[in-house]
Structures are given as C-alpha cells and as structure tokens.
Amino acid sequence: MTKPFPGTMDFLGYNAPSRVECDVYDLVVEGELPAEIAGNWYRCVPDPQYPPMLGHDTYLSGDGMVCCLRFEDGHVDLKQRYVRTTRLQSERRARRSLHGLYRNPYTDDPSVRGQNRTVANTTPIWHGGKLLALKEDAHPWALDPHTLETLGEWDFDGRLRSQTMTAHPRLDPATGEMFFFGYEASGIATRDVAFCVADRDGRLVREEWFEVPFVSLMHDFAVTKDHVIFPVPPTTADRARIEAGGPHWIWEPSKDMYIGIMPRRGSVKDLRWFRHPARSAFHFMNAYTEGGTVHLDFGCGKVNPFPFIQEASHLKVDPSQMAGSFVRWSFDLSSPGTEIRETVLGPGGDMPRIAEKDAMVDYTTGYYQTFDPSVGPPLIAGPVGAGFNTILRLNVKSRQLTALAMDAHTTVQEHVHIPSKRPGHEGYLAFVADRHDKWLSEIWIVEAAHVERGAVAKIQVPLRLRVGVHGSWVAAESLPAPR
Ligand SMILES: [Fe+2]
C-alpha cells in the first residue's frame, strides 16, 4: 500500500505529486494563439513516484517527468511521460522508494547500492538530433522527441569521461556548438570539473578537467563569444559528511564566491579567478565580452534559498535576508586586480531567459521572474517553497522594467521564449500559470515586447501540472519527422 506523501512544502500546494502520464489532444484555447507558433515545448518536472523512503525529502529528488506541449496550426497537444531511469524502474519493481537523502547514495536501500540514482528531472535539451533530460548529478537520459519514450543513458558514444553533466549547457546560436561542464566529475564531492564542448552534430570534441577551490553546487555557468565563466558559490559538499549519511550540501557564508574566467579558445590552464564575499547564484541570464571586460547578468542572492540546505546548514533565515537583486557583474580582464564591478539592474528574482539569438553576445532584453508581495501572500509552488507571481521584461541597457503580475491566487512556472518569424517582432513568452483557486493549470502566451498587456492566448489544461524546473522550445523545423 502506498502511503500519503509528507505534509511538507515539498509535497503540498502546487508541489503535490501528480504522477500523471497522459495525452490530451487539442487543448481548449481562449483568445488568439498566433498561428506562427509551431514546435514542441519540453518541460522537465520532478514528480516523485513514491513517498520518500526516509519520510522526508526535497522537491528536487522527484522522479523526472517530461511534459511536451506540441503547437501546430493553432492547436496544442499535451503529452507527459516519466523518464524510465534505472531509479524509477527499481522503485516500480519494489513498489516503494528505495533512495534516501538528496544526492547521498550511502543512505539508499542496499538493493540499489551502486546503481545509477539520477532522476533526470531538471532540463530538457535538444541538440545534435537528440532530446536529453538532464540532471547535474549524472549523465543525461535520451528520449524520443515525439513519443517521449526513454531511449537510455547518453554518454556521447562512450566519449564523456566526466561522471556528470550540468543541467545548464549553453548553446551557441552562431556555431551550433553545445558548451557544458560537469562538477564532481570523478565522483561524489570531488573537486574535479570537466569542461566540454559538443559540435553542432552532438559529437563530443573537447573535454578538459580542472579543480575548483572547493566542491561547490555549480548549477549553471556562462559562455561569451570569447570567454567561459565558471561561478563557484559557497554551497559546499564534503565527502566524509556524505559517507556518514549527512546532507550533500551546506551553505558556508564564511567562504568567498569564486568566479573562474578562461578564454574560450584557450585552455583551463588559463583560468583566472575572481573573488566576492559569499553570494548565492543559480541561473545566469547572459554574458558577453566587451573589449577587455566580461559582463555577467544574474539574480544574486545573499543566502542559498533552498529550505533543505538552510536546515542542513543550521540557518534560521529571515525572509528579508533572502531578497537579493538582479545584477551585472563586470570583470576587467585588462587589469591585474580581482575586483568585480556590480551594477544593479532590477529587483531580485530568478528564472532568467533571453531570445536564443542573443546568447553570448551584447544584448538588450531579458525576461525573469520575481515575487511581488503586493500581489498577494506567498503560495506553495516550486523548490524554494514560495512561487514567483510576476514576470519582468528587463532592458539591460536602460534598466527599464515592465511587469506582468498575476493575481493573488496564481503563481508562474518558468517561461520560455518563442522566436517570431516576423521581422522586428520580439517573439513570445509561454509559461504555465498555476491556478491555486481552481487546482488546474493554464498556459499563457504573451507578446515578449508587451508582457504588461497579459496573455494573447490562454490554453486551458484539464489537470494540474506539478511545478516543473526548466523547459526548452524546439521549433517544428528543427525536429525530425516522427518515426
Ligand atoms: Fe536550473
């Protein structure tokens, strides 16, 4: 008998497990869905198959579910399938959870010791003709882009030496290359980081290793036309602590945040390290090189925002401490110092996205999310507890902001940017709106240039879509014909 899930924020509200694999053809659309929107929007959703073995766990441990929204000729179809990871298959055979603490295999049931324990639940990426479900603790899992059938673990034809791959690879729109890295590359709590490049066909063409100053939760990185940037925030891991059955991550504010920058056409031997008092950073909106200066734009927090990491770090965090800013850090590579120049661009927030064509180069516009307390009290949605309720369009040059605020009963999941084929058109943002009053989800399509005007189309979903992590838009012309 499967017991109820725990009554904690990781399993309540919009974080309540869904576990629904489904196909819904022709969702109902209110408003005018722009006919030019054609393609697949893939989303990764942590969705635990079973209640946690130890009686508690984080949202981040949920088994990977991939949701595909297919747009064609003004119609939208929904498909959801679990990634058939080794872990999910073991759990289903046993009809219970077999895994213990987040990223701690020493707390697992003996029956699964030594097995691949990734949940492949963070980001779906389309590259080199492959749809990959990524989680930063392991290799990706490949899926059929049309049926979402799991094809298996993907190690780049046996070439990838790193045991891990970030869930935030960076695609260069100019060259088609995929840049990525893996931290803890040679095993749990190792300081090894692998820096890798796959060519436009998905072939691994470069893998270089280096050591970071300490083992860090390096969730994302950034690439420009000329540089690669590795932020190393002080959320740290320790092998002895993990082997003793303790938490993988703790926040160590006594340590600095390090930022390593190397020339893209150089080597990891050329890494130059900058330092800043402890900051938390998960997602980087964009970066570019301007003369001898590298600019990096992101939501910067003062403390790690994840409740389970704060608890493991014995921190009692006042919510006012959590509010950071959206900033630009500028690194002057022409001077010998390690100083970082900070410019505040907007209020604190996360989930930054840009038009893919703007990646790695000087750009003007980005979109991110924030929590505006004037809209309403926090609602449970997502990994840190309170969901965002406002989408911001930011002009990084003028710092002008426009906002789309939800109502007091609605939170927003990560938006994707969908490019337009119309000249001079900024494209669209699509996101799942969590209707906490209806217990159903809606998909909103907004004009990227005019987020403040609200949805041009709302797509009704006849079920609740559990809060996902990241998504990717893949234009129809990029996809192969169905098999
Ligand atoms: Fe992420």
Residues whose N, C-alpha, C, O or C-beta is under 5 A from the ligand:
A	BS01	LIG	none
